[in-house]
Amino acid sequence: MRRVLALAEAGLGNYARACELLDGPLQKYAGYDQPLFLGLQHKARAEVALLMNDTTAFALHAREMERQFRATQNPALISLWERVMDRAVRAGVARAPEKRVATPKPEPPGDFDSALLGLSQLTVSSERQMYLLRLLMQQAGATTGYLFAVEKDEMQLTATSSGGLPSAALPENPV
């Protein structure tokens, strides 16, 4: 609630009061592991700095906002930071951040979501199937894997880590 009040105060031009309302909780909870709360506090403080045209305060709070939101690995929160940065760039308060481009790797990395994006870079169907199989095996901690697909209403083996068929039939009701 204080965050909303602070933004309202800033909108009325009461910047000192807005900063006071936001800086108190930021100091009080600085050592806590609360990336959503702290990220939102820094977002509000960055927005006030933007209204004040205070490049130093904006840079500090935008950087902390980014750090807190990236720690959550939540794309929606990271997008909030990106939108604040876009507004700051348009206002001349900040420079555009460097674009982070992920390069797909032939072996799946530890981040499952990023690895799935790498599938789109593979053009040959068999490469895509093997990449996906390796990725799934890595996530499951498996040493052997088989990837099946339904083709013409039948299960077809599309990729295998061992080069052959599974040694035993799959149970009717796997646990």
N, C-alpha and C positions, 0 to 999 in steps of 0.2 A: 504494500500500500504506500509505503514511503517513497518507493521508486516512482509510482504514478504521480504522487504529489510533487516530487522533485521535478519531474518533466513538465508538470503544469506550471510550477513556479518559473522554470526556465522559459516556457512559452510566453509568460507574462513579462519576461525581462528581469526577473528576480534571480539572477545567476548566483549570487553569493548564497542565498537561501537554498537553492537547488544543489549547489556543491556541498553545503553543510549536511543536507539530508542524505546525500549519497556517500560522502566521504566517511561519515560515522560508521555505518555498517561495513564498509570496505576495510577500515582499520580494525574493527572489532573481530571480523571473521576472516581476516587475511590468511591465517594459518590453518584454516579448516579445509578439508578435502570435499568441497561442495562446488564442483565446476558449473553446474546449472545456475545456482544462486549467484556465485561470484561473477560468472560470465554475464548474467543479466544486469548485475550492478555495474560492471565495467561498461557494458553496452550503454546503459543510461548515462553514465558519467561521460562517455565518449560523445554521446549525442549532445549533452550540455556543452562540452568543449567545442563541438562543431558549431553550435549556435553562437558561442562566444568568439569564434574564429581563433581559438587558442590551439595552435599547432602542437605545442609541447605536450599539453595535457591530453589532446586527442591522440597523439602518437602513443603515449604511455597506456592509456586505457584501451585503445584499439588493440595494441599488442597483447595486453592481458586478456582482453575479451577473446581474441583468437586462441591464445594458449589454453584458456579454460574450455572453450567450445570444442577445440580439436581433441582435447583429452576425452571428451564424451564419445567421439567418433560418430556423432549424430549429424548426418548431412543437413538436416533442417536447421540446426544451430549454427553450423559452419556457414550456411547460406545467409543467416542473419548477419554474421560478421562481414561477408562479402557485400551485402547490400549497404551496410553502414560505410564500408570502404568506398563503394561506388559513389555514394552521396558526398563523401569527403573529397574524393578526387574531383567531382564536378564543382564543388565549392572552392577548390583550390587549397584546401587545408592539408591534403595528403597526396602522395604520388601513388600511382597504380601499383598494387602488389605484383610481384613476379608470379606468372602463371606456373602452377605445379602440374607438370605433365607426367603421367605414369607411362613408362615404357613396358610393353608386355615382354615377358620372359618365357623362354621355352619350357622351363620347369616352373610349376606353380609356386608362387611365394606363399608366405604364411598367412597373409590376409586374404580370406576366402572371397570377399566381395571384389577386391581389386583383381584377383586372379580370374574371376568370371568375366570381367571386362576384357581380359586378354584373349578370350575366346573369339571375339569379333575380329581380331587381327589375323587369325588363322584362316587361310582360304581353302585348303584341302580338307575334305570331310574326315578322312582318316586321322589327320593331325588334330583336328578338333576333338574327335572322340578319344584319342589317346591322352590329350592334354586334360580333358575333363576327367577321365579315369584316374590319372595321376593326382589331380587335384582332390578328387573325392577320397582316394586312398590316403593322401596326406592328412586330410581333415579327420578321417576315421582312425588313423594310426594303423592302417592295414598294410601288410607286406605283399599281399596278392589281391588282385581285383579283376572283376569281369563286368563289362558294361553291356547291358542288353537294351534293345529298342524294339518296339512293336512295329513290325512291317508286314502289311497284308494280313492283319489279324493274328500274326504269330510272333513269338519272341525270337529275336535274332541276336546272336552274339556279335557286337560291333567293335569291341576292343577288349583286349586281355593283357594283363601284365606278364603272364606266364607263357604265352604263345599257344595255348591250347584250350580245350574245354575244361570246365570244372570237373573235379574227380568224382563228386557225388551229386546226386540230384538234390534240388532244393526241397525242403520239407513243405508239406501242404500248408501248415499253419506255423510259420516261423515265430519264435518268441522274441 
